[in-house]
Amino acid sequence: MCGATEGGLSLDGINVAKEAIIQGQVVRAGEPVGNAYVRLLDKTGEFTAEVPTSASGHFRFFAGEGEWTLRTLAPQAEPVDNRVSAAVGSVSEVTVAL
Protein backbone atom coordinates (compact mmCIF):
# COMPACT_ATOMS: atom_id res chain seq x y z
CA MET A 1 0.00 0.00 0.00
CA CYS A 2 1.22 3.51 -0.80
CA GLY A 3 1.80 5.91 2.05
CA ALA A 4 2.71 9.54 2.42
CA THR A 5 6.04 10.63 3.78
CA GLU A 6 6.45 10.35 7.55
CA GLY A 7 4.38 13.03 9.24
CA GLY A 8 2.54 13.81 5.99
CA LEU A 9 -0.98 13.10 4.85
CA SER A 10 -2.19 9.52 4.91
CA LEU A 11 -3.22 7.90 1.64
CA ASP A 12 -5.17 5.14 3.39
CA GLY A 13 -8.38 4.44 1.50
CA ILE A 14 -7.30 6.31 -1.63
CA ASN A 15 -6.76 4.33 -4.81
CA VAL A 16 -3.67 6.22 -6.00
CA ALA A 17 -3.64 4.22 -9.25
CA LYS A 18 -6.86 6.01 -10.29
CA GLU A 19 -6.07 9.52 -9.04
CA ALA A 20 -3.76 12.44 -9.86
CA ILE A 21 -2.96 13.84 -6.42
CA ILE A 22 -1.23 17.09 -5.52
CA GLN A 23 -0.55 17.49 -1.83
CA GLY A 24 1.92 19.04 0.51
CA GLN A 25 2.59 21.35 3.39
CA VAL A 26 2.93 25.10 3.85
CA VAL A 27 5.76 26.13 6.20
CA ARG A 28 7.35 29.34 7.47
CA ALA A 29 10.82 29.10 9.00
CA GLY A 30 10.34 25.34 9.13
CA GLU A 31 7.09 25.55 11.11
CA PRO A 32 3.69 24.51 9.68
CA VAL A 33 1.29 27.27 8.66
CA GLY A 34 -2.34 26.46 9.44
CA ASN A 35 -5.25 28.46 8.01
CA ALA A 36 -3.38 29.51 4.89
CA TYR A 37 -5.15 29.03 1.55
CA VAL A 38 -3.80 27.10 -1.40
CA ARG A 39 -5.37 27.73 -4.81
CA LEU A 40 -5.15 25.40 -7.78
CA LEU A 41 -4.80 27.29 -11.07
CA ASP A 42 -4.90 25.62 -14.48
CA LYS A 43 -2.24 26.07 -17.17
CA THR A 44 -3.90 29.33 -18.32
CA GLY A 45 -3.95 30.73 -14.78
CA GLU A 46 -7.69 30.21 -14.29
CA PHE A 47 -8.90 29.47 -10.76
CA THR A 48 -9.96 25.82 -10.37
CA ALA A 49 -10.15 25.13 -6.62
CA GLU A 50 -9.04 26.36 -3.21
CA VAL A 51 -8.50 24.62 0.13
CA PRO A 52 -7.42 25.86 3.55
CA THR A 53 -4.41 24.24 5.14
CA SER A 54 -4.91 22.11 8.22
CA ALA A 55 -3.41 23.03 11.60
CA SER A 56 -0.34 21.05 10.48
CA GLY A 57 -0.10 23.10 7.27
CA HIS A 58 -1.18 20.25 4.98
CA PHE A 59 -3.37 20.42 1.86
CA ARG A 60 -4.51 18.02 -0.88
CA PHE A 61 -6.07 18.31 -4.35
CA PHE A 62 -7.40 15.61 -6.64
CA ALA A 63 -6.49 17.14 -10.00
CA GLY A 64 -6.60 16.21 -13.65
CA GLU A 65 -3.42 15.28 -15.44
CA GLY A 66 -1.27 18.15 -16.57
CA GLU A 67 0.55 21.27 -15.46
CA TRP A 68 -0.85 23.28 -12.55
CA THR A 69 0.09 26.28 -10.43
CA LEU A 70 -0.39 26.31 -6.67
CA ARG A 71 -0.88 29.83 -5.33
CA THR A 72 -0.48 30.02 -1.57
CA LEU A 73 -1.98 32.90 0.39
CA ALA A 74 -1.18 33.39 4.07
CA PRO A 75 -1.30 36.26 6.54
CA GLN A 76 1.88 38.34 6.68
CA ALA A 77 3.28 36.74 3.52
CA GLU A 78 3.40 37.57 -0.15
CA PRO A 79 1.54 35.09 -2.40
CA VAL A 80 3.78 32.19 -3.42
CA ASP A 81 3.36 30.33 -6.73
CA ASN A 82 4.66 26.82 -7.32
CA ARG A 83 4.34 24.95 -10.62
CA VAL A 84 3.53 21.26 -10.36
CA SER A 85 2.75 18.39 -12.70
CA ALA A 86 -0.01 15.91 -11.92
CA ALA A 87 -0.37 12.43 -13.37
CA VAL A 88 -2.82 9.63 -12.68
CA GLY A 89 -1.11 7.02 -10.55
CA SER A 90 1.24 9.40 -8.79
CA VAL A 91 1.33 11.76 -5.84
CA SER A 92 3.01 15.14 -6.40
CA GLU A 93 4.39 16.28 -3.02
CA VAL A 94 5.00 20.00 -2.65
CA THR A 95 6.51 21.94 0.24
CA VAL A 96 5.60 25.62 0.08
CA ALA A 97 8.04 27.83 1.98
CA LEU A 98 6.81 31.30 2.92
Phi, psi and omega in degrees: 000141178285150177216155178284170177296156182306129180084356180268193180285140178283143175253013178302131178084359179254126177276089184301329181297340183250004185234152168250109189248132172241122180212165179174203184218142175259128181227154173226121183053038177081356181257142180296146179246105175276158177062024167273172177237136178242123179256144176254117180248140180283182186295344177264000180090005179285139177297132179242316183199164177212140175225148172278152175281153177286178177301333179269009177081007184273154176213162178207138172235144167258107189247168170278166178295145175134193181265135182226161171240132171261123176249118183256129180240127181214151177302143177058035178210145173288150175303142180239127177255136175229130176272142182212147176255139177241141178217140176300134180093002180223160177244120176268112180265130182230131170253122180258116179260124178267000000 
